Amino acid sequence: MDRISAIRNVEDALREFEGGEADLAATERRVAAVLRTYATEFDGDGDVFRAVGDDPVDGTVVVAPSESAARERALAASGIDDPIDDGNAPDFDVERF
């Protein structure tokens, strides 16, 4: 899915929500599915992973080609640049999502 298709799909979901044809939960699921599809295709052969553990990483969802890459991306997305150097590495695992 290219960017324009993703945007159109999100707009369609919002239009249905605004028109009363879909509730908030259905709209959230649809938009999340569009984003997941777009991100997975955009990032190549990666899988979707979710971090589970200590804050601020807990719940972070990333697309990555491996678990080790997913750990690095989850740390970076949480604002932790180099946890080994500054000693504040959160304790967490990544699982396919």
Sequence and secondary structure as in RCSB ss.txt:
>XXXX:A:sequence
MDRISAIRNVEDALREFEGGEADLAATERRVAAVLRTYATEFDGDGDVFRAVGDDPVDGTVVVAPSESAARERAL
AASGIDDPIDDGNAPDFDVERF
>XXXX:A:secstr
  HHHHHHHHHHHHHHHHTTSS HHHHHHHHHHHHHHHHHHHT S EEEEEEESTTTTT EEEESSHHHHHHHHH
HHTT S HHHHS    EEEEE 
